Amino acid sequence: MSLDVLNLLLVLLAALGGGLVATRLGYPAILGELAAGILLGPPLLGLLELDDGLAVVGKLGVVLLMLYIGLHLDPNDIGRASKAGALAALGGFLVPAGLGFGLMILVTQDVVASVFVAVAMGVTSLATKSRILVDLGILNTRVAHVLMAGALFSDVAALVIFAAILGLAATGSLAIGGIAAAVAKALLFLIGTWIVGTRVFPVAGRWVTNRISDPSLQFLLVVLAGLSFAAAADAAGLHAILGAFLAGLFVRDGVLEHRQLRDVERRARGISLGLLAPVFFVTAGYKVSFDVFTDEPLLLAAVILLATVGKVVGTAVFYLPTGYGFREGVAVGAGMNGRGAVEIIVAEIALAAGLIDGTVFSILVFMAIFTTGTVPILLTWSIRWLRRHGELVADERSRVIVAGAG
């Protein structure tokens, strides 16, 4: 294996250019990075190419990205998140996922591929993050709080389901014995990580706080913890991204001092989002094929339509028991329609594992691009709708949960 430094330089320049254009237009950088890979890579101009070294850099980048996401989230927020956030996440995940599974099983008769498409369609990432919420002046409203709480539930659920299905698929059989073995390994992994995360991490954190003052070494130790959890997840037949994510969740206030934790989080964000993960997203664009527009145009349109309608309607319907009104449910569903980093990661790993083909992968990428692109438009319209009816309510808490990575 070798790494072509010039190729890496060109990929990073493409990521930078695509990311800057996307953020200038109000969209997440990963859309620009994907677009750069599609435009400059094999699908169109063919100026960039993939080598083994880039693949390793990209994999490390996505593992560190999931570690950062775990660091960024507070596991206590799951308990504090509102009932509305849980209901929004449930409806926004189950309905589009169910529609996606039904569509794909009808077309392909492939259960595993259909499940992966379902997970990708059910995922919610706050694609525009706080930018659109700030632009609309709704950052401290109940809608914004529910959006972010819902994204937290959805991302965690999607990662767990994805890892579980990947583990079952790795057995090569749906026989009872294979399923039981996969489930047992997954449970052992989850129990082991919980014990280490809740018992060992706090003790190790106190030792680090008292003995190591160099922030770089503190960051290195957290990365080593993330890689250890990632390796354990791989050994359990799950995927490294789940292990890295869980490691980040367990490194919280109390394990490290708040100042140290924020410094580690800042460094993880800089290295993952600023350097390594863009390589993953640019090279993911290499694998997209425009043939899907001619070979499977109806399937592509159906996936995009069901993903959008399922997300908005599913969220709005499940939101009704909150008593906050159908219009607010529609606004939450519109904001949750974006797919981001988690969806692309799930699709790329499934492609690499041979569980979906290039056509399905391309459909999922274009679905992510389209649904994310509609978030500012749909959310702006729905917020105006709420304002016209005097139903835009301020959040009771000044603190807002921030969740999601894409």
TORMARGU-984026 format. One record per residue (C-alpha): x, y, z; residue number from 0; residue in one letter; chain. Coordinates in Angstrom, 2 decimals, always signed. Layout:
<nodes>
[[X Y Z] NUM A A]
...
</nodes>
This chain:
<nodes>
[[+0.00 +0.00 +0.00] 0 M A]
[[+1.25 +3.47 -0.88] 1 S A]
[[-0.10 +6.97 -0.55] 2 L A]
[[+0.30 +9.30 -3.52] 3 D A]
[[+0.95 +12.63 -1.80] 4 V A]
[[+0.07 +14.63 -4.92] 5 L A]
[[-3.22 +12.75 -5.20] 6 N A]
[[-3.93 +13.47 -1.52] 7 L A]
[[-3.17 +17.16 -2.08] 8 L A]
[[-5.56 +17.32 -5.04] 9 L A]
[[-8.30 +15.56 -3.07] 10 V A]
[[-7.93 +17.97 -0.14] 11 L A]
[[-7.98 +20.97 -2.51] 12 L A]
[[-11.13 +19.59 -4.12] 13 A A]
[[-12.69 +19.08 -0.68] 14 A A]
[[-11.78 +22.61 +0.35] 15 L A]
[[-13.20 +24.15 -2.81] 16 G A]
[[-16.39 +22.11 -2.74] 17 G A]
[[-16.89 +22.70 +0.97] 18 G A]
[[-16.42 +26.46 +0.66] 19 L A]
[[-18.93 +26.70 -2.19] 20 V A]
[[-21.49 +24.60 -0.31] 21 A A]
[[-21.20 +26.55 +2.95] 22 T A]
[[-21.36 +29.85 +1.07] 23 R A]
[[-24.69 +28.67 -0.36] 24 L A]
[[-25.91 +27.69 +3.11] 25 G A]
[[-25.46 +23.92 +2.77] 26 Y A]
[[-23.23 +21.52 +4.74] 27 P A]
[[-19.65 +21.12 +3.54] 28 A A]
[[-20.04 +17.38 +2.94] 29 I A]
[[-22.42 +18.05 +0.04] 30 L A]
[[-19.72 +20.16 -1.60] 31 G A]
[[-17.13 +17.46 -0.91] 32 E A]
[[-19.35 +14.79 -2.46] 33 L A]
[[-20.04 +17.02 -5.45] 34 A A]
[[-16.30 +17.65 -5.89] 35 A A]
[[-15.65 +13.90 -5.94] 36 G A]
[[-18.41 +13.37 -8.50] 37 I A]
[[-17.25 +16.26 -10.70] 38 L A]
[[-13.48 +15.75 -10.56] 39 L A]
[[-13.42 +11.98 -10.04] 40 G A]
[[-14.24 +9.04 -12.34] 41 P A]
[[-17.98 +9.80 -12.74] 42 P A]
[[-17.29 +12.95 -14.82] 43 L A]
[[-13.87 +14.53 -15.47] 44 L A]
[[-11.65 +11.73 -14.16] 45 G A]
[[-9.01 +14.13 -12.82] 46 L A]
[[-8.83 +12.41 -9.43] 47 L A]
[[-8.34 +8.73 -8.71] 48 E A]
[[-8.57 +6.44 -5.71] 49 L A]
[[-5.57 +4.58 -4.30] 50 D A]
[[-5.18 +2.28 -1.30] 51 D A]
[[-3.54 +5.02 +0.75] 52 G A]
[[-6.49 +7.38 +0.27] 53 L A]
[[-8.88 +4.60 +1.28] 54 A A]
[[-7.02 +4.12 +4.58] 55 V A]
[[-6.93 +7.89 +5.23] 56 V A]
[[-10.65 +8.09 +4.54] 57 G A]
[[-11.45 +5.18 +6.87] 58 K A]
[[-9.40 +6.73 +9.67] 59 L A]
[[-11.15 +10.02 +9.01] 60 G A]
[[-14.62 +8.56 +9.36] 61 V A]
[[-13.67 +6.71 +12.57] 62 V A]
[[-12.35 +9.96 +14.07] 63 L A]
[[-15.47 +11.76 +12.83] 64 L A]
[[-17.68 +9.33 +14.74] 65 M A]
[[-15.45 +9.78 +17.80] 66 L A]
[[-15.98 +13.55 +17.49] 67 Y A]
[[-19.75 +13.14 +17.15] 68 I A]
[[-19.77 +11.07 +20.34] 69 G A]
[[-17.66 +13.69 +22.13] 70 L A]
[[-19.98 +16.44 +20.90] 71 H A]
[[-23.13 +14.76 +22.22] 72 L A]
[[-24.03 +14.46 +25.89] 73 D A]
[[-25.56 +11.03 +26.67] 74 P A]
[[-27.61 +12.69 +29.42] 75 N A]
[[-29.41 +14.63 +26.70] 76 D A]
[[-31.17 +11.41 +25.69] 77 I A]
[[-32.85 +11.36 +29.09] 78 G A]
[[-33.47 +15.10 +29.09] 79 R A]
[[-34.74 +15.28 +25.52] 80 A A]
[[-38.40 +16.08 +25.26] 81 S A]
[[-41.19 +13.63 +24.59] 82 K A]
[[-41.77 +15.62 +21.42] 83 A A]
[[-38.22 +14.96 +20.26] 84 G A]
[[-38.60 +11.22 +20.84] 85 A A]
[[-41.93 +11.08 +19.00] 86 L A]
[[-40.56 +13.15 +16.11] 87 A A]
[[-37.54 +10.86 +15.81] 88 A A]
[[-39.71 +7.73 +15.98] 89 L A]
[[-42.13 +8.83 +13.28] 90 G A]
[[-39.40 +10.41 +11.18] 91 G A]
[[-37.42 +7.16 +11.23] 92 F A]
[[-40.04 +4.40 +11.10] 93 L A]
[[-42.26 +5.76 +8.32] 94 V A]
[[-39.61 +6.54 +5.65] 95 P A]
[[-37.67 +3.41 +6.66] 96 A A]
[[-40.79 +1.27 +6.32] 97 G A]
[[-41.66 +2.80 +2.96] 98 L A]
[[-38.10 +2.34 +1.75] 99 G A]
[[-37.97 -1.29 +2.85] 100 F A]
[[-41.29 -2.04 +1.18] 101 G A]
[[-40.21 -0.40 -2.07] 102 L A]
[[-36.81 -2.10 -2.23] 103 M A]
[[-38.07 -5.57 -1.26] 104 I A]
[[-40.69 -5.25 -4.00] 105 L A]
[[-38.09 -4.25 -6.60] 106 V A]
[[-35.01 -6.25 -5.57] 107 T A]
[[-36.25 -9.12 -3.32] 108 Q A]
[[-32.97 -8.56 -1.41] 109 D A]
[[-33.70 -8.36 +2.32] 110 V A]
[[-30.26 -7.14 +3.45] 111 V A]
[[-30.01 -4.43 +0.78] 112 A A]
[[-33.58 -3.36 +1.53] 113 S A]
[[-32.77 -2.98 +5.24] 114 V A]
[[-29.74 -0.81 +4.49] 115 F A]
[[-31.78 +1.42 +2.18] 116 V A]
[[-34.46 +1.64 +4.89] 117 A A]
[[-31.91 +2.76 +7.50] 118 V A]
[[-30.45 +5.34 +5.11] 119 A A]
[[-33.91 +6.73 +4.35] 120 M A]
[[-34.82 +6.90 +8.03] 121 G A]
[[-31.68 +8.71 +9.16] 122 V A]
[[-31.94 +12.35 +10.18] 123 T A]
[[-29.00 +14.71 +10.23] 124 S A]
[[-29.42 +18.42 +10.79] 125 L A]
[[-27.81 +19.07 +7.45] 126 A A]
[[-27.69 +22.83 +7.77] 127 T A]
[[-26.99 +22.59 +11.53] 128 K A]
[[-27.68 +25.84 +13.36] 129 S A]
[[-27.12 +28.02 +10.29] 130 R A]
[[-30.68 +27.94 +8.93] 131 I A]
[[-32.10 +28.10 +12.48] 132 L A]
[[-30.11 +31.27 +13.12] 133 V A]
[[-31.02 +32.75 +9.73] 134 D A]
[[-34.71 +32.20 +10.45] 135 L A]
[[-34.38 +33.56 +13.99] 136 G A]
[[-35.75 +30.37 +15.55] 137 I A]
[[-32.71 +28.98 +17.39] 138 L A]
[[-34.43 +29.35 +20.79] 139 N A]
[[-37.84 +28.06 +19.71] 140 T A]
[[-39.47 +24.76 +20.56] 141 R A]
[[-39.20 +23.69 +16.91] 142 V A]
[[-35.41 +24.05 +17.00] 143 A A]
[[-35.14 +22.12 +20.26] 144 H A]
[[-37.29 +19.27 +18.99] 145 V A]
[[-35.34 +19.15 +15.71] 146 L A]
[[-32.04 +18.73 +17.50] 147 M A]
[[-33.35 +16.25 +20.07] 148 A A]
[[-34.93 +14.23 +17.27] 149 G A]
[[-31.66 +14.14 +15.34] 150 A A]
[[-29.90 +12.79 +18.43] 151 L A]
[[-32.35 +9.90 +18.81] 152 F A]
[[-32.35 +9.16 +15.08] 153 S A]
[[-28.58 +9.09 +14.62] 154 D A]
[[-28.02 +6.82 +17.63] 155 V A]
[[-30.80 +4.43 +16.53] 156 A A]
[[-29.53 +4.32 +12.95] 157 A A]
[[-25.97 +3.51 +14.02] 158 L A]
[[-27.07 +0.70 +16.33] 159 V A]
[[-29.44 -0.83 +13.73] 160 I A]
[[-26.83 -0.50 +10.98] 161 F A]
[[-24.13 -2.16 +13.06] 162 A A]
[[-26.48 -4.97 +14.08] 163 A A]
[[-27.54 -5.73 +10.49] 164 I A]
[[-23.92 -5.58 +9.34] 165 L A]
[[-23.04 -8.11 +12.02] 166 G A]
[[-25.84 -10.45 +10.93] 167 L A]
[[-24.87 -10.09 +7.28] 168 A A]
[[-21.27 -10.95 +8.13] 169 A A]
[[-22.38 -14.39 +9.34] 170 T A]
[[-23.33 -15.18 +5.75] 171 G A]
[[-26.47 -16.92 +6.94] 172 S A]
[[-29.79 -16.14 +8.54] 173 L A]
[[-29.84 -19.52 +10.31] 174 A A]
[[-30.77 -19.46 +13.99] 175 I A]
[[-27.27 -20.46 +15.06] 176 G A]
[[-25.63 -17.68 +13.06] 177 G A]
[[-28.07 -15.07 +14.31] 178 I A]
[[-27.65 -16.21 +17.93] 179 A A]
[[-23.85 -16.03 +17.64] 180 A A]
[[-23.97 -12.55 +16.09] 181 A A]
[[-26.39 -11.28 +18.75] 182 V A]
[[-24.28 -12.78 +21.55] 183 A A]
[[-21.11 -11.12 +20.26] 184 K A]
[[-22.90 -7.79 +19.89] 185 A A]
[[-24.31 -8.00 +23.42] 186 L A]
[[-20.90 -8.87 +24.85] 187 L A]
[[-19.44 -5.87 +23.05] 188 F A]
[[-22.14 -3.50 +24.30] 189 L A]
[[-21.90 -4.80 +27.88] 190 I A]
[[-18.12 -4.61 +27.78] 191 G A]
[[-18.07 -1.06 +26.43] 192 T A]
[[-20.63 +0.02 +29.03] 193 W A]
[[-18.50 -1.43 +31.86] 194 I A]
[[-15.31 +0.14 +30.52] 195 V A]
[[-17.02 +3.43 +29.73] 196 G A]
[[-18.76 +3.84 +33.08] 197 T A]
[[-16.19 +2.22 +35.40] 198 R A]
[[-12.75 +2.42 +33.81] 199 V A]
[[-13.00 +5.73 +31.94] 200 F A]
[[-13.73 +7.87 +35.05] 201 P A]
[[-10.76 +6.36 +36.91] 202 V A]
[[-8.48 +6.74 +33.89] 203 A A]
[[-9.77 +10.29 +33.39] 204 G A]
[[-8.83 +11.30 +36.92] 205 R A]
[[-5.36 +9.84 +36.38] 206 W A]
[[-4.99 +11.78 +33.12] 207 V A]
[[-6.20 +14.99 +34.75] 208 T A]
[[-3.74 +14.66 +37.65] 209 N A]
[[-0.71 +13.29 +35.79] 210 R A]
[[-0.82 +14.61 +32.21] 211 I A]
[[-1.00 +18.33 +31.57] 212 S A]
[[-0.04 +18.32 +27.87] 213 D A]
[[-3.28 +18.77 +25.84] 214 P A]
[[-1.75 +16.91 +22.88] 215 S A]
[[-1.13 +13.81 +25.00] 216 L A]
[[-4.63 +14.03 +26.48] 217 Q A]
[[-6.04 +14.12 +22.96] 218 F A]
[[-3.86 +11.17 +21.91] 219 L A]
[[-5.16 +9.08 +24.82] 220 L A]
[[-8.77 +9.82 +23.83] 221 V A]
[[-8.00 +8.84 +20.22] 222 V A]
[[-6.42 +5.60 +21.45] 223 L A]
[[-9.57 +4.90 +23.48] 224 A A]
[[-11.67 +5.53 +20.37] 225 G A]
[[-9.52 +3.25 +18.21] 226 L A]
[[-9.63 +0.54 +20.91] 227 S A]
[[-13.43 +0.64 +20.99] 228 F A]
[[-13.46 +0.68 +17.17] 229 A A]
[[-11.24 -2.42 +17.04] 230 A A]
[[-13.46 -4.15 +19.62] 231 A A]
[[-16.55 -3.38 +17.52] 232 A A]
[[-14.85 -4.87 +14.45] 233 D A]
[[-13.92 -7.98 +16.44] 234 A A]
[[-17.54 -8.31 +17.57] 235 A A]
[[-18.68 -8.36 +13.95] 236 G A]
[[-20.10 -4.84 +14.15] 237 L A]
[[-18.39 -1.85 +12.56] 238 H A]
[[-15.60 +0.37 +13.82] 239 A A]
[[-17.73 +3.50 +13.54] 240 I A]
[[-20.09 +2.29 +16.29] 241 L A]
[[-17.18 +1.62 +18.64] 242 G A]
[[-15.63 +5.04 +18.03] 243 A A]
[[-19.01 +6.72 +18.53] 244 F A]
[[-19.60 +4.96 +21.86] 245 L A]
[[-16.09 +5.83 +23.06] 246 A A]
[[-16.82 +9.49 +22.38] 247 G A]
[[-20.11 +9.28 +24.30] 248 L A]
[[-18.36 +7.86 +27.37] 249 F A]
[[-15.66 +10.58 +27.40] 250 V A]
[[-17.73 +13.29 +29.06] 251 R A]
[[-17.65 +15.81 +31.91] 252 D A]
[[-16.50 +13.89 +34.96] 253 G A]
[[-14.11 +11.77 +32.94] 254 V A]
[[-12.14 +14.85 +31.94] 255 L A]
[[-12.51 +18.38 +33.25] 256 E A]
[[-14.83 +20.52 +31.17] 257 H A]
[[-11.98 +22.62 +29.79] 258 R A]
[[-9.98 +19.53 +28.85] 259 Q A]
[[-13.01 +17.90 +27.25] 260 L A]
[[-13.74 +20.94 +25.09] 261 R A]
[[-10.08 +21.07 +24.01] 262 D A]
[[-10.14 +17.38 +23.02] 263 V A]
[[-13.41 +17.91 +21.16] 264 E A]
[[-11.96 +20.92 +19.31] 265 R A]
[[-8.90 +18.93 +18.24] 266 R A]
[[-11.01 +15.95 +17.15] 267 A A]
[[-13.22 +18.24 +15.07] 268 R A]
[[-10.23 +19.90 +13.42] 269 G A]
[[-8.50 +16.66 +12.46] 270 I A]
[[-11.64 +14.77 +11.41] 271 S A]
[[-13.83 +17.39 +9.72] 272 L A]
[[-10.93 +19.61 +8.72] 273 G A]
[[-8.50 +17.05 +7.31] 274 L A]
[[-9.29 +13.34 +7.18] 275 L A]
[[-13.07 +12.92 +6.79] 276 A A]
[[-13.21 +15.15 +3.67] 277 P A]
[[-11.04 +12.53 +1.95] 278 V A]
[[-13.73 +9.94 +2.72] 279 F A]
[[-16.55 +12.07 +1.32] 280 F A]
[[-14.67 +13.16 -1.82] 281 V A]
[[-13.69 +9.57 -2.63] 282 T A]
[[-17.25 +8.40 -1.87] 283 A A]
[[-18.26 +10.61 -4.78] 284 G A]
[[-15.98 +8.56 -7.04] 285 Y A]
[[-18.33 +5.59 -6.74] 286 K A]
[[-21.45 +7.43 -7.91] 287 V A]
[[-22.77 +6.56 -11.35] 288 S A]
[[-24.98 +8.83 -13.43] 289 F A]
[[-26.26 +5.74 -15.23] 290 D A]
[[-28.90 +5.55 -12.51] 291 V A]
[[-30.71 +8.47 -14.21] 292 F A]
[[-31.18 +6.37 -17.36] 293 T A]
[[-31.21 +2.83 -15.96] 294 D A]
[[-33.38 +3.34 -12.85] 295 E A]
[[-35.04 +6.77 -13.09] 296 P A]
[[-38.34 +5.59 -11.60] 297 L A]
[[-36.65 +3.88 -8.65] 298 L A]
[[-34.53 +6.98 -8.00] 299 L A]
[[-37.60 +9.23 -8.10] 300 A A]
[[-39.56 +6.84 -5.87] 301 A A]
[[-36.81 +6.70 -3.23] 302 V A]
[[-36.49 +10.50 -3.14] 303 I A]
[[-40.27 +10.98 -2.99] 304 L A]
[[-40.86 +8.37 -0.29] 305 L A]
[[-37.90 +9.60 +1.76] 306 A A]
[[-39.23 +13.17 +1.72] 307 T A]
[[-42.95 +12.50 +2.14] 308 V A]
[[-42.33 +9.73 +4.66] 309 G A]
[[-40.09 +11.95 +6.79] 310 K A]
[[-42.42 +14.96 +6.83] 311 V A]
[[-45.73 +13.10 +7.15] 312 V A]
[[-44.38 +10.46 +9.54] 313 G A]
[[-42.96 +13.11 +11.85] 314 T A]
[[-46.13 +15.21 +11.73] 315 A A]
[[-48.45 +12.26 +12.48] 316 V A]
[[-46.35 +10.86 +15.35] 317 F A]
[[-46.05 +14.43 +16.68] 318 Y A]
[[-49.82 +14.83 +17.17] 319 L A]
[[-49.92 +13.28 +20.72] 320 P A]
[[-47.73 +16.15 +21.97] 321 T A]
[[-50.64 +18.54 +21.52] 322 G A]
[[-48.40 +21.07 +19.80] 323 Y A]
[[-50.36 +20.94 +16.56] 324 G A]
[[-50.06 +19.47 +13.09] 325 F A]
[[-48.39 +22.56 +11.62] 326 R A]
[[-45.53 +22.40 +14.13] 327 E A]
[[-45.14 +18.71 +13.33] 328 G A]
[[-44.82 +19.54 +9.64] 329 V A]
[[-42.16 +22.15 +10.44] 330 A A]
[[-40.20 +19.62 +12.50] 331 V A]
[[-40.52 +17.04 +9.73] 332 G A]
[[-39.31 +19.54 +7.14] 333 A A]
[[-36.26 +20.31 +9.23] 334 G A]
[[-35.53 +16.61 +9.81] 335 M A]
[[-35.62 +15.77 +6.10] 336 N A]
[[-31.90 +16.33 +5.58] 337 G A]
[[-29.51 +13.39 +5.38] 338 R A]
[[-25.84 +13.97 +5.98] 339 G A]
[[-22.66 +12.28 +7.13] 340 A A]
[[-24.26 +9.26 +8.81] 341 V A]
[[-26.32 +8.33 +5.74] 342 E A]
[[-23.33 +8.57 +3.39] 343 I A]
[[-21.17 +6.56 +5.79] 344 I A]
[[-23.81 +3.81 +6.05] 345 V A]
[[-24.17 +3.65 +2.27] 346 A A]
[[-20.43 +3.59 +1.57] 347 E A]
[[-19.73 +0.84 +4.11] 348 I A]
[[-22.60 -1.26 +2.77] 349 A A]
[[-21.20 -0.82 -0.77] 350 L A]
[[-17.68 -1.80 +0.33] 351 A A]
[[-19.09 -4.89 +2.07] 352 A A]
[[-20.88 -5.93 -1.12] 353 G A]
[[-24.29 -5.64 +0.51] 354 L A]
[[-25.58 -3.09 -1.99] 355 I A]
[[-24.50 -2.47 -5.57] 356 D A]
[[-23.32 +0.71 -7.28] 357 G A]
[[-26.81 +1.55 -8.50] 358 T A]
[[-28.34 +1.49 -5.02] 359 V A]
[[-25.36 +3.43 -3.65] 360 F A]
[[-25.80 +6.11 -6.31] 361 S A]
[[-29.52 +6.34 -5.54] 362 I A]
[[-28.77 +6.88 -1.84] 363 L A]
[[-26.18 +9.57 -2.58] 364 V A]
[[-28.50 +11.50 -4.89] 365 F A]
[[-31.32 +11.07 -2.35] 366 M A]
[[-29.07 +12.59 +0.34] 367 A A]
[[-28.13 +15.50 -1.91] 368 I A]
[[-31.74 +16.23 -2.91] 369 F A]
[[-33.33 +15.91 +0.53] 370 T A]
[[-30.61 +17.99 +2.17] 371 T A]
[[-30.99 +20.62 -0.52] 372 G A]
[[-34.71 +20.96 +0.22] 373 T A]
[[-34.29 +21.57 +3.98] 374 V A]
[[-33.80 +25.37 +3.83] 375 P A]
[[-36.71 +25.74 +1.40] 376 I A]
[[-39.18 +23.51 +3.25] 377 L A]
[[-38.19 +24.77 +6.71] 378 L A]
[[-38.44 +28.42 +5.66] 379 T A]
[[-41.91 +27.82 +4.22] 380 W A]
[[-43.13 +25.89 +7.27] 381 S A]
[[-41.80 +28.46 +9.76] 382 I A]
[[-43.60 +31.22 +7.85] 383 R A]
[[-46.73 +29.06 +8.02] 384 W A]
[[-46.37 +28.79 +11.81] 385 L A]
[[-45.76 +32.53 +12.16] 386 R A]
[[-48.85 +33.38 +10.12] 387 R A]
[[-50.95 +31.33 +12.54] 388 H A]
[[-49.16 +32.59 +15.65] 389 G A]
[[-47.92 +29.09 +16.53] 390 E A]
[[-44.15 +29.62 +16.66] 391 L A]
[[-43.48 +28.99 +20.36] 392 V A]
[[-40.29 +29.88 +22.26] 393 A A]
[[-38.51 +26.99 +23.97] 394 D A]
[[-38.89 +26.97 +27.75] 395 E A]
[[-35.18 +26.23 +28.20] 396 R A]
[[-32.38 +28.49 +27.13] 397 S A]
[[-30.16 +25.47 +26.54] 398 R A]
[[-30.48 +23.80 +23.14] 399 V A]
[[-29.29 +20.28 +22.38] 400 I A]
[[-27.02 +20.19 +19.35] 401 V A]
[[-26.86 +16.83 +17.63] 402 A A]
[[-25.90 +15.23 +14.36] 403 G A]
[[-22.85 +15.61 +12.16] 404 A A]
[[-24.00 +16.31 +8.78] 405 G A]
</nodes>
